[in-house]
Each structure stands twice: as C-alpha cells, then as structure tokens.
Amino acid sequence: MVFAANTGYRRIERWTADGKKISQFGEPGTAPGAFCGCCNPAHFAVIPLGFVTAEKGINRIKILGPDGAFIEFVSSKNSFTPSVPLDVASNDGITIYAANPADSKLYVFKRK
C-alpha cells in the first residue's frame, strides 16, 4: 500500500503499488475531521490506530481512524506559526513527535 496526501482535494488516498487508487478520505472545512485551508493535510504518518495528521493554517495535529473518522486532537490550541506545518511521526500512536521548522524544536505529545 502507498498512502499519499492529495492536498489540492484535502484528502489522503490509498494506492496499490501498481498505481490503482483503492480508497480516499478527507473533506474541506474546519470541523475536527476535515482539513482546513489549502494544501492540507500538510503532513501525516501512519500509526496503528490510523493516521496522525498535521495541518497548516489552523495548525492542528490530530488522530484519524483508518477510514478518516476523527478520533482526537493531539494539539489544536498552540502558538505554532500558522503557515508552517509540523512534520509528524510516531511508531506506536501513543507518543507523537512533531518537528517544527519555524523554531527548530521537536515537540513530544503523549496520548492518554
């Protein structure tokens, strides 16, 4: 499987290795499960629970299920630079790492 962000359509797509699109999820908007503004999701990582995504504009980090259903915010009220999305990574879906190029810091979030 190959996962790709189609930021023009504000969605994540799932493709086969030979180039056939299998599924997609995402929609524009400011609702917790939607992707706001343009060019979102800016960054994402696959985790056991589904996905962790990072957006620019509202600059929020959230957990989405494998079908794109909103699960929870990792960070939604922060002072990150709105136009600079954070790079996200996680190996277990519990500890979320977010690299911020605006201040050259690595933020670590631990889900409860």
Biopython code that builds the backbone (N, CA, C, O; Angstrom):
import numpy as np
from Bio.PDB.StructureBuilder import StructureBuilder

atoms = [
    (1, "MET", "N", (0.830, -1.189, 0.000)),
    (1, "MET", "CA", (0.000, 0.000, 0.000)),
    (1, "MET", "C", (0.876, 1.255, 0.000)),
    (1, "MET", "O", (1.939, 1.306, 0.619)),
    (2, "VAL", "N", (0.396, 2.232, -0.701)),
    (2, "VAL", "CA", (1.029, 3.542, -0.719)),
    (2, "VAL", "C", (-0.038, 4.539, -0.286)),
    (2, "VAL", "O", (-1.140, 4.555, -0.835)),
    (3, "PHE", "N", (0.290, 5.365, 0.696)),
    (3, "PHE", "CA", (-0.611, 6.430, 1.132)),
    (3, "PHE", "C", (-0.043, 7.745, 0.633)),
    (3, "PHE", "O", (1.163, 7.980, 0.720)),
    (4, "ALA", "N", (-0.909, 8.601, 0.111)),
    (4, "ALA", "CA", (-0.476, 9.893, -0.417)),
    (4, "ALA", "C", (-1.450, 10.979, -0.004)),
    (4, "ALA", "O", (-2.664, 10.773, 0.010)),
    (5, "ALA", "N", (-0.904, 12.135, 0.332)),
    (5, "ALA", "CA", (-1.747, 13.301, 0.609)),
    (5, "ALA", "C", (-2.052, 13.978, -0.719)),
    (5, "ALA", "O", (-1.138, 14.365, -1.448)),
    (6, "ASN", "N", (-3.322, 14.120, -1.030)),
    (6, "ASN", "CA", (-3.752, 14.886, -2.191)),
    (6, "ASN", "C", (-4.237, 16.214, -1.624)),
    (6, "ASN", "O", (-5.425, 16.404, -1.365)),
    (7, "THR", "N", (-3.295, 17.121, -1.441)),
    (7, "THR", "CA", (-3.584, 18.358, -0.714)),
    (7, "THR", "C", (-4.519, 19.293, -1.465)),
    (7, "THR", "O", (-5.216, 20.091, -0.838)),
    (8, "GLY", "N", (-4.553, 19.217, -2.770)),
    (8, "GLY", "CA", (-5.471, 20.044, -3.548)),
    (8, "GLY", "C", (-6.924, 19.693, -3.270)),
    (8, "GLY", "O", (-7.797, 20.560, -3.313)),
    (9, "TYR", "N", (-7.180, 18.421, -2.983)),
    (9, "TYR", "CA", (-8.531, 17.968, -2.669)),
    (9, "TYR", "C", (-8.727, 17.730, -1.174)),
    (9, "TYR", "O", (-9.780, 17.253, -0.752)),
    (10, "ARG", "N", (-7.722, 18.060, -0.378)),
    (10, "ARG", "CA", (-7.772, 17.933, 1.093)),
    (10, "ARG", "C", (-8.161, 16.518, 1.511)),
    (10, "ARG", "O", (-9.165, 16.301, 2.188)),
    (11, "ARG", "N", (-7.333, 15.565, 1.086)),
    (11, "ARG", "CA", (-7.629, 14.181, 1.436)),
    (11, "ARG", "C", (-6.366, 13.329, 1.442)),
    (11, "ARG", "O", (-5.316, 13.737, 0.945)),
    (12, "ILE", "N", (-6.494, 12.153, 2.008)),
    (12, "ILE", "CA", (-5.459, 11.131, 1.975)),
    (12, "ILE", "C", (-5.990, 9.998, 1.113)),
    (12, "ILE", "O", (-7.137, 9.575, 1.255)),
    (13, "GLU", "N", (-5.139, 9.515, 0.220)),
    (13, "GLU", "CA", (-5.527, 8.451, -0.696)),
    (13, "GLU", "C", (-4.683, 7.204, -0.452)),
    (13, "GLU", "O", (-3.524, 7.291, -0.047)),
    (14, "ARG", "N", (-5.282, 6.051, -0.703)),
    (14, "ARG", "CA", (-4.591, 4.765, -0.576)),
    (14, "ARG", "C", (-4.483, 4.168, -1.980)),
    (14, "ARG", "O", (-5.479, 4.054, -2.695)),
    (15, "TRP", "N", (-3.264, 3.790, -2.362)),
    (15, "TRP", "CA", (-2.983, 3.274, -3.692)),
    (15, "TRP", "C", (-2.286, 1.916, -3.597)),
    (15, "TRP", "O", (-1.614, 1.623, -2.608)),
    (16, "THR", "N", (-2.452, 1.094, -4.629)),
    (16, "THR", "CA", (-1.679, -0.134, -4.734)),
    (16, "THR", "C", (-0.309, 0.215, -5.298)),
    (16, "THR", "O", (-0.116, 1.299, -5.849)),
    (17, "ALA", "N", (0.626, -0.689, -5.162)),
    (17, "ALA", "CA", (1.978, -0.458, -5.680)),
    (17, "ALA", "C", (1.988, -0.314, -7.203)),
    (17, "ALA", "O", (2.899, 0.300, -7.757)),
    (18, "ASP", "N", (0.981, -0.878, -7.885)),
    (18, "ASP", "CA", (0.936, -0.751, -9.341)),
    (18, "ASP", "C", (0.086, 0.427, -9.828)),
    (18, "ASP", "O", (-0.225, 0.522, -11.016)),
    (19, "GLY", "N", (-0.289, 1.323, -8.908)),
    (19, "GLY", "CA", (-0.915, 2.581, -9.312)),
    (19, "GLY", "C", (-2.423, 2.629, -9.380)),
    (19, "GLY", "O", (-2.974, 3.479, -10.080)),
    (20, "LYS", "N", (-3.112, 1.745, -8.677)),
    (20, "LYS", "CA", (-4.577, 1.790, -8.656)),
    (20, "LYS", "C", (-5.051, 2.376, -7.320)),
    (20, "LYS", "O", (-4.668, 1.913, -6.246)),
    (21, "LYS", "N", (-5.895, 3.407, -7.426)),
    (21, "LYS", "CA", (-6.423, 4.014, -6.202)),
    (21, "LYS", "C", (-7.476, 3.090, -5.597)),
    (21, "LYS", "O", (-8.408, 2.659, -6.277)),
    (22, "ILE", "N", (-7.313, 2.796, -4.311)),
    (22, "ILE", "CA", (-8.216, 1.896, -3.600)),
    (22, "ILE", "C", (-9.270, 2.670, -2.822)),
    (22, "ILE", "O", (-10.452, 2.331, -2.855)),
    (23, "SER", "N", (-8.832, 3.711, -2.124)),
    (23, "SER", "CA", (-9.764, 4.466, -1.289)),
    (23, "SER", "C", (-9.221, 5.863, -1.036)),
    (23, "SER", "O", (-8.082, 6.185, -1.372)),
    (24, "GLN", "N", (-10.065, 6.668, -0.440)),
    (24, "GLN", "CA", (-9.687, 8.037, -0.074)),
    (24, "GLN", "C", (-10.585, 8.505, 1.053)),
    (24, "GLN", "O", (-11.695, 8.003, 1.228)),
    (25, "PHE", "N", (-10.101, 9.464, 1.808)),
    (25, "PHE", "CA", (-10.944, 10.122, 2.792)),
    (25, "PHE", "C", (-10.450, 11.546, 2.976)),
    (25, "PHE", "O", (-9.299, 11.866, 2.676)),
    (26, "GLY", "N", (-11.327, 12.384, 3.466)),
    (26, "GLY", "CA", (-10.995, 13.779, 3.719)),
    (26, "GLY", "C", (-11.985, 14.689, 3.035)),
    (26, "GLY", "O", (-12.575, 14.347, 2.010)),
    (27, "GLU", "N", (-12.154, 15.854, 3.626)),
    (27, "GLU", "CA", (-13.041, 16.863, 3.059)),
    (27, "GLU", "C", (-12.585, 18.223, 3.539)),
    (27, "GLU", "O", (-11.954, 18.326, 4.591)),
    (28, "PRO", "N", (-12.892, 19.275, 2.786)),
    (28, "PRO", "CA", (-12.516, 20.612, 3.221)),
    (28, "PRO", "C", (-13.427, 21.103, 4.343)),
    (28, "PRO", "O", (-14.605, 20.750, 4.402)),
    (29, "GLY", "N", (-12.868, 21.912, 5.221)),
    (29, "GLY", "CA", (-13.673, 22.513, 6.275)),
    (29, "GLY", "C", (-12.885, 22.681, 7.559)),
    (29, "GLY", "O", (-11.721, 22.293, 7.652)),
    (30, "THR", "N", (-13.541, 23.263, 8.540)),
    (30, "THR", "CA", (-12.902, 23.498, 9.836)),
    (30, "THR", "C", (-13.356, 22.512, 10.911)),
    (30, "THR", "O", (-12.872, 22.572, 12.041)),
    (31, "ALA", "N", (-14.266, 21.617, 10.582)),
    (31, "ALA", "CA", (-14.705, 20.600, 11.545)),
    (31, "ALA", "C", (-13.498, 19.764, 11.967)),
    (31, "ALA", "O", (-12.523, 19.684, 11.221)),
    (32, "PRO", "N", (-13.541, 19.148, 13.131)),
    (32, "PRO", "CA", (-12.389, 18.377, 13.600)),
    (32, "PRO", "C", (-11.890, 17.323, 12.613)),
    (32, "PRO", "O", (-10.680, 17.119, 12.511)),
    (33, "GLY", "N", (-12.764, 16.660, 11.898)),
    (33, "GLY", "CA", (-12.344, 15.631, 10.960)),
    (33, "GLY", "C", (-12.003, 16.135, 9.576)),
    (33, "GLY", "O", (-11.532, 15.364, 8.741)),
    (34, "ALA", "N", (-12.227, 17.404, 9.312)),
    (34, "ALA", "CA", (-11.976, 17.978, 7.989)),
    (34, "ALA", "C", (-10.588, 18.611, 7.945)),
    (34, "ALA", "O", (-9.920, 18.747, 8.970)),
    (35, "PHE", "N", (-10.169, 18.992, 6.750)),
    (35, "PHE", "CA", (-8.885, 19.667, 6.561)),
    (35, "PHE", "C", (-9.157, 21.094, 6.098)),
    (35, "PHE", "O", (-9.823, 21.308, 5.085)),
    (36, "CYS", "N", (-8.643, 22.063, 6.839)),
    (36, "CYS", "CA", (-8.931, 23.469, 6.557)),
    (36, "CYS", "C", (-7.973, 24.044, 5.527)),
    (36, "CYS", "O", (-6.918, 23.476, 5.243)),
    (37, "GLY", "N", (-8.361, 25.169, 4.984)),
    (37, "GLY", "CA", (-7.486, 25.941, 4.110)),
    (37, "GLY", "C", (-7.031, 25.192, 2.874)),
    (37, "GLY", "O", (-7.714, 24.292, 2.384)),
    (38, "CYS", "N", (-5.886, 25.572, 2.388)),
    (38, "CYS", "CA", (-5.336, 24.902, 1.214)),
    (38, "CYS", "C", (-4.158, 24.031, 1.626)),
    (38, "CYS", "O", (-3.563, 24.216, 2.687)),
    (39, "CYS", "N", (-3.845, 23.098, 0.779)),
    (39, "CYS", "CA", (-2.630, 22.289, 0.932)),
    (39, "CYS", "C", (-2.602, 21.445, 2.211)),
    (39, "CYS", "O", (-1.548, 21.298, 2.829)),
    (40, "ASN", "N", (-3.728, 20.904, 2.603)),
    (40, "ASN", "CA", (-3.798, 20.047, 3.784)),
    (40, "ASN", "C", (-4.377, 18.696, 3.426)),
    (40, "ASN", "O", (-5.187, 18.630, 2.502)),
    (41, "PRO", "N", (-4.021, 17.628, 4.089)),
    (41, "PRO", "CA", (-3.102, 17.593, 5.223)),
    (41, "PRO", "C", (-1.667, 17.832, 4.754)),
    (41, "PRO", "O", (-1.199, 17.202, 3.805)),
    (42, "ALA", "N", (-0.988, 18.735, 5.421)),
    (42, "ALA", "CA", (0.372, 19.083, 5.026)),
    (42, "ALA", "C", (1.336, 17.929, 5.283)),
    (42, "ALA", "O", (2.234, 17.675, 4.480)),
    (43, "HIS", "N", (1.151, 17.234, 6.395)),
    (43, "HIS", "CA", (1.993, 16.089, 6.743)),
    (43, "HIS", "C", (1.126, 15.042, 7.431)),
    (43, "HIS", "O", (0.131, 15.374, 8.075)),
    (44, "PHE", "N", (1.507, 13.790, 7.292)),
    (44, "PHE", "CA", (0.806, 12.733, 8.004)),
    (44, "PHE", "C", (1.740, 11.549, 8.222)),
    (44, "PHE", "O", (2.766, 11.412, 7.555)),
    (45, "ALA", "N", (1.364, 10.706, 9.162)),
    (45, "ALA", "CA", (2.091, 9.469, 9.427)),
    (45, "ALA", "C", (1.065, 8.379, 9.710)),
    (45, "ALA", "O", (0.024, 8.633, 10.316)),
    (46, "VAL", "N", (1.364, 7.183, 9.274)),
    (46, "VAL", "CA", (0.516, 6.031, 9.552)),
    (46, "VAL", "C", (0.868, 5.502, 10.934)),
    (46, "VAL", "O", (2.041, 5.297, 11.247)),
    (47, "ILE", "N", (-0.156, 5.282, 11.762)),
    (47, "ILE", "CA", (0.041, 4.751, 13.112)),
    (47, "ILE", "C", (-0.871, 3.526, 13.276)),
    (47, "ILE", "O", (-1.751, 3.311, 12.442)),
    (48, "PRO", "N", (-0.686, 2.732, 14.315)),
    (48, "PRO", "CA", (-1.539, 1.548, 14.483)),
    (48, "PRO", "C", (-3.039, 1.858, 14.490)),
    (48, "PRO", "O", (-3.835, 1.057, 14.001)),
    (49, "LEU", "N", (-3.425, 2.999, 15.033)),
    (49, "LEU", "CA", (-4.838, 3.367, 15.120)),
    (49, "LEU", "C", (-5.392, 3.945, 13.828)),
    (49, "LEU", "O", (-6.609, 4.004, 13.656)),
    (50, "GLY", "N", (-4.531, 4.370, 12.921)),
    (50, "GLY", "CA", (-4.951, 5.002, 11.673)),
    (50, "GLY", "C", (-3.898, 5.969, 11.179)),
    (50, "GLY", "O", (-2.905, 5.568, 10.570)),
    (51, "PHE", "N", (-4.124, 7.265, 11.449)),
    (51, "PHE", "CA", (-3.220, 8.302, 10.972)),
    (51, "PHE", "C", (-3.075, 9.409, 12.007)),
    (51, "PHE", "O", (-4.005, 9.693, 12.762)),
    (52, "VAL", "N", (-1.909, 10.024, 12.035)),
    (52, "VAL", "CA", (-1.726, 11.298, 12.723)),
    (52, "VAL", "C", (-1.459, 12.307, 11.612)),
    (52, "VAL", "O", (-0.607, 12.078, 10.754)),
    (53, "THR", "N", (-2.192, 13.434, 11.626)),
    (53, "THR", "CA", (-2.070, 14.429, 10.560)),
    (53, "THR", "C", (-1.692, 15.786, 11.145)),
    (53, "THR", "O", (-2.004, 16.099, 12.294)),
    (54, "ALA", "N", (-1.017, 16.575, 10.329)),
    (54, "ALA", "CA", (-0.667, 17.948, 10.699)),
    (54, "ALA", "C", (-1.162, 18.873, 9.595)),
    (54, "ALA", "O", (-1.021, 18.580, 8.408)),
    (55, "GLU", "N", (-1.744, 19.989, 10.009)),
    (55, "GLU", "CA", (-2.262, 20.976, 9.065)),
    (55, "GLU", "C", (-1.563, 22.304, 9.261)),
    (55, "GLU", "O", (-1.018, 22.593, 10.327)),
    (56, "LYS", "N", (-1.592, 23.096, 8.221)),
    (56, "LYS", "CA", (-1.154, 24.480, 8.345)),
    (56, "LYS", "C", (-2.398, 25.353, 8.315)),
    (56, "LYS", "O", (-3.484, 24.876, 7.985)),
    (57, "GLY", "N", (-2.253, 26.590, 8.648)),
    (57, "GLY", "CA", (-3.417, 27.487, 8.720)),
    (57, "GLY", "C", (-3.952, 27.486, 10.142)),
    (57, "GLY", "O", (-3.582, 28.345, 10.944)),
    (58, "ILE", "N", (-4.810, 26.541, 10.461)),
    (58, "ILE", "CA", (-5.262, 26.372, 11.843)),
    (58, "ILE", "C", (-4.131, 25.752, 12.664)),
    (58, "ILE", "O", (-4.070, 25.932, 13.881)),
    (59, "ASN", "N", (-3.241, 25.026, 11.995)),
    (59, "ASN", "CA", (-2.070, 24.394, 12.596)),
    (59, "ASN", "C", (-2.448, 23.481, 13.748)),
    (59, "ASN", "O", (-2.126, 23.741, 14.907)),
    (60, "ARG", "N", (-3.134, 22.411, 13.402)),
    (60, "ARG", "CA", (-3.542, 21.433, 14.395)),
    (60, "ARG", "C", (-3.007, 20.055, 14.014)),
    (60, "ARG", "O", (-2.779, 19.745, 12.845)),
    (61, "ILE", "N", (-2.821, 19.257, 15.037)),
    (61, "ILE", "CA", (-2.375, 17.876, 14.877)),
    (61, "ILE", "C", (-3.489, 17.005, 15.432)),
    (61, "ILE", "O", (-3.998, 17.261, 16.523)),
    (62, "LYS", "N", (-3.873, 15.970, 14.676)),
    (62, "LYS", "CA", (-4.996, 15.149, 15.124)),
    (62, "LYS", "C", (-4.807, 13.693, 14.748)),
    (62, "LYS", "O", (-3.987, 13.346, 13.898)),
    (63, "ILE", "N", (-5.590, 12.853, 15.406)),
    (63, "ILE", "CA", (-5.608, 11.423, 15.139)),
    (63, "ILE", "C", (-6.893, 11.108, 14.377)),
    (63, "ILE", "O", (-7.983, 11.513, 14.781)),
    (64, "LEU", "N", (-6.749, 10.384, 13.278)),
    (64, "LEU", "CA", (-7.877, 9.933, 12.482)),
    (64, "LEU", "C", (-7.818, 8.411, 12.382)),
    (64, "LEU", "O", (-6.734, 7.829, 12.333)),
    (65, "GLY", "N", (-8.971, 7.777, 12.352)),
    (65, "GLY", "CA", (-9.035, 6.335, 12.184)),
    (65, "GLY", "C", (-8.645, 5.929, 10.777)),
    (65, "GLY", "O", (-8.412, 6.798, 9.936)),
    (66, "PRO", "N", (-8.566, 4.639, 10.494)),
    (66, "PRO", "CA", (-8.164, 4.173, 9.168)),
    (66, "PRO", "C", (-9.112, 4.598, 8.049)),
    (66, "PRO", "O", (-8.716, 4.641, 6.884)),
    (67, "ASP", "N", (-10.351, 4.908, 8.395)),
    (67, "ASP", "CA", (-11.330, 5.371, 7.410)),
    (67, "ASP", "C", (-11.451, 6.896, 7.386)),
    (67, "ASP", "O", (-12.286, 7.444, 6.666)),
    (68, "GLY", "N", (-10.610, 7.584, 8.176)),
    (68, "GLY", "CA", (-10.625, 9.042, 8.214)),
    (68, "GLY", "C", (-11.509, 9.645, 9.277)),
    (68, "GLY", "O", (-11.594, 10.868, 9.380)),
    (69, "ALA", "N", (-12.177, 8.816, 10.080)),
    (69, "ALA", "CA", (-13.037, 9.346, 11.145)),
    (69, "ALA", "C", (-12.177, 10.007, 12.230)),
    (69, "ALA", "O", (-11.155, 9.465, 12.652)),
    (70, "PHE", "N", (-12.614, 11.183, 12.665)),
    (70, "PHE", "CA", (-11.894, 11.923, 13.698)),
    (70, "PHE", "C", (-11.918, 11.139, 15.014)),
    (70, "PHE", "O", (-12.965, 10.652, 15.440)),
    (71, "ILE", "N", (-10.748, 11.026, 15.650)),
    (71, "ILE", "CA", (-10.650, 10.375, 16.957)),
    (71, "ILE", "C", (-10.359, 11.403, 18.038)),
    (71, "ILE", "O", (-11.094, 11.493, 19.021)),
    (72, "GLU", "N", (-9.287, 12.185, 17.866)),
    (72, "GLU", "CA", (-8.959, 13.203, 18.879)),
    (72, "GLU", "C", (-7.901, 14.168, 18.371)),
    (72, "GLU", "O", (-7.161, 13.877, 17.432)),
    (73, "PHE", "N", (-7.851, 15.325, 19.020)),
    (73, "PHE", "CA", (-6.782, 16.283, 18.760)),
    (73, "PHE", "C", (-5.572, 15.909, 19.603)),
    (73, "PHE", "O", (-5.701, 15.535, 20.769)),
    (74, "VAL", "N", (-4.408, 16.014, 19.004)),
    (74, "VAL", "CA", (-3.150, 15.906, 19.738)),
    (74, "VAL", "C", (-2.748, 17.309, 20.179)),
    (74, "VAL", "O", (-2.291, 17.511, 21.304)),
    (75, "SER", "N", (-2.924, 18.275, 19.281)),
    (75, "SER", "CA", (-2.657, 19.687, 19.568)),
    (75, "SER", "C", (-3.560, 20.526, 18.677)),
    (75, "SER", "O", (-3.520, 20.409, 17.452)),
    (76, "SER", "N", (-4.365, 21.363, 19.294)),
    (76, "SER", "CA", (-5.225, 22.249, 18.499)),
    (76, "SER", "C", (-5.149, 23.687, 18.975)),
    (76, "SER", "O", (-5.468, 24.608, 18.223)),
    (77, "LYS", "N", (-4.736, 23.886, 20.197)),
    (77, "LYS", "CA", (-4.554, 25.243, 20.732)),
    (77, "LYS", "C", (-3.067, 25.384, 21.042)),
    (77, "LYS", "O", (-2.566, 24.866, 22.040)),
    (78, "ASN", "N", (-2.379, 26.100, 20.158)),
    (78, "ASN", "CA", (-0.936, 26.230, 20.296)),
    (78, "ASN", "C", (-0.495, 27.564, 19.715)),
    (78, "ASN", "O", (-1.303, 28.305, 19.156)),
    (79, "SER", "N", (0.764, 27.860, 19.847)),
    (79, "SER", "CA", (1.296, 29.121, 19.323)),
    (79, "SER", "C", (2.237, 28.879, 18.141)),
    (79, "SER", "O", (3.119, 29.693, 17.868)),
    (80, "PHE", "N", (2.044, 27.752, 17.440)),
    (80, "PHE", "CA", (2.866, 27.466, 16.277)),
    (80, "PHE", "C", (2.562, 28.474, 15.172)),
    (80, "PHE", "O", (1.448, 28.988, 15.084)),
    (81, "THR", "N", (3.545, 28.750, 14.341)),
    (81, "THR", "CA", (3.369, 29.664, 13.216)),
    (81, "THR", "C", (2.327, 29.077, 12.260)),
    (81, "THR", "O", (2.537, 27.987, 11.729)),
    (82, "PRO", "N", (1.212, 29.772, 12.027)),
    (82, "PRO", "CA", (0.110, 29.208, 11.245)),
    (82, "PRO", "C", (0.493, 28.709, 9.847)),
    (82, "PRO", "O", (-0.058, 27.710, 9.384)),
    (83, "SER", "N", (1.411, 29.375, 9.180)),
    (83, "SER", "CA", (1.738, 28.982, 7.801)),
    (83, "SER", "C", (2.791, 27.878, 7.729)),
    (83, "SER", "O", (3.172, 27.457, 6.637)),
    (84, "VAL", "N", (3.265, 27.404, 8.890)),
    (84, "VAL", "CA", (4.325, 26.392, 8.905)),
    (84, "VAL", "C", (3.816, 25.119, 9.579)),
    (84, "VAL", "O", (3.734, 25.060, 10.806)),
    (85, "PRO", "N", (3.476, 24.103, 8.790)),
    (85, "PRO", "CA", (3.004, 22.858, 9.392)),
    (85, "PRO", "C", (4.161, 22.083, 10.019)),
    (85, "PRO", "O", (5.308, 22.202, 9.589)),
    (86, "LEU", "N", (3.849, 21.308, 11.018)),
    (86, "LEU", "CA", (4.857, 20.499, 11.677)),
    (86, "LEU", "C", (4.928, 19.126, 11.024)),
    (86, "LEU", "O", (3.907, 18.570, 10.620)),
    (87, "ASP", "N", (6.123, 18.588, 10.924)),
    (87, "ASP", "CA", (6.323, 17.224, 10.450)),
    (87, "ASP", "C", (5.992, 16.289, 11.597)),
    (87, "ASP", "O", (6.440, 16.525, 12.718)),
    (88, "VAL", "N", (5.222, 15.234, 11.358)),
    (88, "VAL", "CA", (4.799, 14.340, 12.434)),
    (88, "VAL", "C", (5.306, 12.918, 12.214)),
    (88, "VAL", "O", (5.493, 12.468, 11.083)),
    (89, "ALA", "N", (5.522, 12.226, 13.333)),
    (89, "ALA", "CA", (5.949, 10.830, 13.297)),
    (89, "ALA", "C", (5.522, 10.158, 14.594)),
    (89, "ALA", "O", (5.363, 10.811, 15.625)),
    (90, "SER", "N", (5.339, 8.850, 14.525)),
    (90, "SER", "CA", (5.023, 8.055, 15.706)),
    (90, "SER", "C", (5.195, 6.594, 15.330)),
    (90, "SER", "O", (4.837, 6.184, 14.226)),
    (91, "ASN", "N", (5.741, 5.810, 16.245)),
    (91, "ASN", "CA", (5.839, 4.386, 15.946)),
    (91, "ASN", "C", (4.771, 3.575, 16.664)),
    (91, "ASN", "O", (4.514, 2.429, 16.295)),
    (92, "ASP", "N", (4.148, 4.149, 17.679)),
    (92, "ASP", "CA", (3.152, 3.403, 18.451)),
    (92, "ASP", "C", (1.781, 4.067, 18.509)),
    (92, "ASP", "O", (0.828, 3.465, 19.003)),
    (93, "GLY", "N", (1.668, 5.293, 18.016)),
    (93, "GLY", "CA", (0.398, 6.004, 18.076)),
    (93, "GLY", "C", (0.110, 6.610, 19.440)),
    (93, "GLY", "O", (-0.908, 7.281, 19.611)),
    (94, "ILE", "N", (0.975, 6.391, 20.401)),
    (94, "ILE", "CA", (0.820, 6.946, 21.750)),
    (94, "ILE", "C", (1.699, 8.181, 21.911)),
    (94, "ILE", "O", (1.237, 9.233, 22.352)),
    (95, "THR", "N", (2.951, 8.039, 21.553)),
    (95, "THR", "CA", (3.890, 9.165, 21.591)),
    (95, "THR", "C", (3.972, 9.732, 20.183)),
    (95, "THR", "O", (4.358, 9.041, 19.240)),
    (96, "ILE", "N", (3.604, 11.000, 20.057)),
    (96, "ILE", "CA", (3.592, 11.688, 18.768)),
    (96, "ILE", "C", (4.718, 12.717, 18.765)),
    (96, "ILE", "O", (4.808, 13.548, 19.669)),
    (97, "TYR", "N", (5.562, 12.659, 17.763)),
    (97, "TYR", "CA", (6.658, 13.611, 17.607)),
    (97, "TYR", "C", (6.282, 14.608, 16.523)),
    (97, "TYR", "O", (5.751, 14.233, 15.478)),
    (98, "ALA", "N", (6.559, 15.868, 16.777)),
    (98, "ALA", "CA", (6.260, 16.918, 15.805)),
    (98, "ALA", "C", (7.466, 17.843, 15.694)),
    (98, "ALA", "O", (7.833, 18.515, 16.658)),
    (99, "ALA", "N", (8.072, 17.872, 14.527)),
    (99, "ALA", "CA", (9.242, 18.722, 14.277)),
    (99, "ALA", "C", (8.752, 20.047, 13.695)),
    (99, "ALA", "O", (8.023, 20.085, 12.704)),
    (100, "ASN", "N", (9.173, 21.124, 14.341)),
    (100, "ASN", "CA", (8.727, 22.453, 13.940)),
    (100, "ASN", "C", (9.873, 23.197, 13.260)),
    (100, "ASN", "O", (10.813, 23.617, 13.934)),
    (101, "PRO", "N", (9.815, 23.369, 11.934)),
    (101, "PRO", "CA", (10.895, 24.075, 11.255)),
    (101, "PRO", "C", (10.955, 25.562, 11.590)),
    (101, "PRO", "O", (11.989, 26.193, 11.371)),
    (102, "ALA", "N", (9.883, 26.132, 12.109)),
    (102, "ALA", "CA", (9.872, 27.562, 12.428)),
    (102, "ALA", "C", (10.758, 27.890, 13.625)),
    (102, "ALA", "O", (11.386, 28.949, 13.661)),
    (103, "ASP", "N", (10.812, 26.985, 14.611)),
    (103, "ASP", "CA", (11.640, 27.257, 15.789)),
    (103, "ASP", "C", (12.717, 26.184, 16.019)),
    (103, "ASP", "O", (13.418, 26.208, 17.030)),
    (104, "SER", "N", (12.837, 25.248, 15.074)),
    (104, "SER", "CA", (13.847, 24.175, 15.131)),
    (104, "SER", "C", (13.750, 23.331, 16.395)),
    (104, "SER", "O", (14.766, 22.895, 16.936)),
    (105, "LYS", "N", (12.524, 23.101, 16.866)),
    (105, "LYS", "CA", (12.311, 22.293, 18.053)),
    (105, "LYS", "C", (11.520, 21.031, 17.709)),
    (105, "LYS", "O", (10.745, 20.996, 16.754)),
    (106, "LEU", "N", (11.742, 20.015, 18.511)),
    (106, "LEU", "CA", (10.955, 18.781, 18.409)),
    (106, "LEU", "C", (10.011, 18.747, 19.575)),
    (106, "LEU", "O", (10.441, 18.777, 20.729)),
    (107, "TYR", "N", (8.714, 18.684, 19.290)),
    (107, "TYR", "CA", (7.691, 18.622, 20.326)),
    (107, "TYR", "C", (7.269, 17.170, 20.488)),
    (107, "TYR", "O", (7.140, 16.441, 19.505)),
    (108, "VAL", "N", (7.055, 16.754, 21.728)),
    (108, "VAL", "CA", (6.662, 15.395, 22.021)),
    (108, "VAL", "C", (5.322, 15.441, 22.748)),
    (108, "VAL", "O", (5.195, 16.073, 23.796)),
    (109, "PHE", "N", (4.330, 14.770, 22.185)),
    (109, "PHE", "CA", (2.998, 14.694, 22.767)),
    (109, "PHE", "C", (2.746, 13.243, 23.174)),
    (109, "PHE", "O", (3.057, 12.317, 22.424)),
    (110, "LYS", "N", (2.185, 13.055, 24.356)),
    (110, "LYS", "CA", (1.879, 11.715, 24.838)),
    (110, "LYS", "C", (0.365, 11.626, 25.002)),
    (110, "LYS", "O", (-0.233, 12.373, 25.776)),
    (111, "ARG", "N", (-0.244, 10.698, 24.261)),
    (111, "ARG", "CA", (-1.696, 10.493, 24.357)),
    (111, "ARG", "C", (-2.006, 9.768, 25.644)),
    (111, "ARG", "O", (-1.233, 8.922, 26.092)),
    (112, "LYS", "N", (-3.146, 10.101, 26.241)),
    (112, "LYS", "CA", (-3.561, 9.454, 27.492)),
    (112, "LYS", "C", (-4.321, 8.186, 27.222)),
    (112, "LYS", "O", (-4.747, 7.511, 28.159)),
]
sb = StructureBuilder()
sb.init_structure("model")
sb.init_model(0)
sb.init_chain("A")
sb.init_seg("    ")
for serial, (resi, resn, name, xyz) in enumerate(atoms, 1):
    if name == "N":
        sb.init_residue(resn, " ", resi, " ")
    sb.init_atom(name, np.array(xyz, "f"), 0.0, 1.0, " ", f" {name:<3s}", serial, name[0])
structure = sb.get_structure()
